[in-house]
Amino acid sequence: MIQLADGAYCWSSFNAEKKFNFNGHILRTSEGTVIVDPVAFSADDLAYLEAAGITPDALVITNRNHIRERDAVLKRWGIPTILHEAEVEEAGITPDKTVKDGDILHGLVCVHLPGKSPGEIALYWPERRLLLLGDALIAPGGKLKTVPAEKQDDPAVLARSLELLRTFDFDHLLVGDGDPLLGDAKSAVVGFLDKAK
């Protein structure tokens, strides 16, 4: 477990096949604490959370492939699961709450980014100038890319969704897969989008 920015925490599980990290995140805002796309916790991760007094009160799953360690989270904390309304059927789980584009969750703006899957979401934290993505973009070694086209439901829709990222003001980009971009992340995203055209 590591603190990446004020109120933003990350822990990881290295995937030997893909050769990059799968990441879980915790965002602790003034309105609550959200755990996002959890990977397996080590004993040290749990000790860190306890020492820091961090107790999540909601679980957000950004897409159908990031259910990951949901069962372990529910067993430990018994908190509500939240998904985008368009992802429920694909995810194969029953959430306690659904969100749609623009909904505010503990001070975090839900951003609908369909294309990789129908209900993919990002979380935007304006106060911290921070954007958290599930699989809309990944960053192995800190280099931005999309997941392979064969893993995207609709590459053209995803490309249009990614153009929305130009409209947000952010310095930090946290990703479900790969390494975070801390500082000047929007420039990196815009550069990636410009090259992809």
N, C-alpha and C positions, 0 to 999 in steps of 0.2 A: 504494500500500500504506500502510495506517495501522494503528497499534495502538489498539484500542478499549478494551481492559482488559488487565490483566496476563496475558500469554500468548494473547490473542485478537487476531487480525489480520484485516483486511478489505481487499479491493481490488474495484473496480467497473467495470462497462461500462454507460454510459448508453444506454437504449433510447429512441430518438427517437419511435417510434410510440406506445409506452405512456407515455412521459414520466416514467420513473423508472429507477433503477439496478437492474441485475442484479448480485448480489454473490457473490463467492467468499470463503471464510473459511479461516483456518488456526488451529487450536487446539493450543497447545503445552503439554501437561501434563507432570507429573513422570514419566509413564509412556510418553510418546511424542508424536509430532506428526502430527496428522490434517489433511489438506486436505479441504475440504467444498465440493461443487458448484462446481468451478472455472470462472470466466470467463476470457477471454483475458488473458494477462499482457503488460504492456508491458515494454520493456527496463528501465525504472526500477523496476518491481515486482520483477523478477528481481534487479536490483542490490541492492535493499533486503533481500531474503531472504538473499542472499550475505553482505552486510555484517553482518546480524544473526545469521548462522550458523544459519539455519533450514533444515532439510532434512526434508520430510515423509516418513513411513514407512508411511502408509496413506491411501487415497482413499475417502471416504464419499460416496455419491450418495444424497440424501434422497428422491428420487422420479424417475420415468421422464422428466420434462421437464428435469431438471438434470444430464444427462450432459455437456452443454456441451463443455468443453475437455478431456475425459478423455483423448483420444488424445495431446494435447500433454503432459499430465502424465505419462502412461505413457512417452512417448518420452524425456522429460527425467529422470525418476526411477525408472521401472520398479517402481513400488510396487503392492501388491495393492489391487484394487477391492472395496469392501464395499457390499452392498445388503441391504435387508430381504428375507427369504425370499419374501414375498408379492408383491414387485415385480419379481422376476427375469423372469417371462414378459412383463410389460408393458414392461419397459425395453429388451428386445431385445439385451442384452449378457450375457456370461457373467461373473459376478463370481468373484473368487478366494475369497470368504468371504461367507456370509450371516449375518444377525443376526435376532433376534426381540426382542419387547418385554422390557425389563429386562436385556438383555445389557450387559456392561460392556466398553467398548472404550477402552483407554488412559485409564482413569479417568472416561470419559464414559458416561452411562447412555443407552442407546437406548430411545426412547419411541415406540411404535407409534401413529400417528394416522391410521387409514384414513378414507376418505371422498372426499378429492380424488383419490386413487388408492389401490389396495389395500395397498401397502406403504410408504406415506409414513411417514417417521420424523423425529423431532427428536432432538437431542443435548442432554442436561442435564449441566452441570458443577457439581456441588454445591459444591466448594471455592470456586469463583468466583461462585456464585449467578447463573449464566448459563444461558440457554436459547437454543438455536439452532434455528430452524424453516426448513424448505425452502419449501413452499407451503401449509402448513396455515393460516397467516395471512401476509398480506403487509402492507407498511407504506409505501405511497407518501406521500412528504412527512412520514413519521413518524406517519401516521394509519392505524390498524389496520383491515383489512377482509379478507374472503375473496376468493379468485379468483371470477370470475363463475360463476353456477350451472351454466351450460352447459359449463364446464370441469371440473366436479366429477363424479366417478363416482356419488356418492350423497350429496347435501347433508344428509340426515337423519343418516347415519353420521358425516359430518364434524362436524356440530353436537354429537353425543355425544362424539366424540373431543376436541373443543376443551374440553369441560367438564373433562377430565382435567387441563388446565393449572392449574386452581384448586388442585390437590393438591401443586404444586411450589413451593418457596421460591426465588424468583429476583428479582434487581434489574435485570438486563440482559437484553434480548431482541434477538438478532441474527436477521435475516431474509434469505432468498434474494433477495427482490424488495422494493425500497424502501429505507427508512432505519432504522438501528438505534434502539432505545429504550434509552438508557443511564441507569440510575437510576430507581427506582420503576416499573419496567416491569410488575410483576405487577398493580399497581393499574390500569394502563391496560388490561391484558388482562381483568381481572375486570370493569371498567367496560364494555368492549366486549361481553363475554358477557352481562352483565346487560341491556344494551340490546337484544341480539339475541333475547332470550326473548320 
